[in-house]
């Protein structure tokens, strides 16, 4: 077994980092762990729950760290989700 539970020798452990930030009366979701180029905006001031649910759905077969940012980019909350805990 590898250094992390559930991994075989030689497999990589990957954690995806997704940021959720308020913008112009909505919430922006971006993949901060890669240069993938995707950004999704939920145009509702109360769309934080939808944005977090979307971030969990984007995780793929990885662990994910969802960082909730304030309008100037400071982290105000961090949510860690394992693959089996997506709750979709």
Secondary structure, 3 states (H helix, E strand, C coil): CCCCCCCCCCCCCCEEEEEEEEECCEEEEEECCCCCCCEEEECCCCCHHHHHHHHHHCCCCCEEEEEEECCCCCEEEEEEECHHHCCC
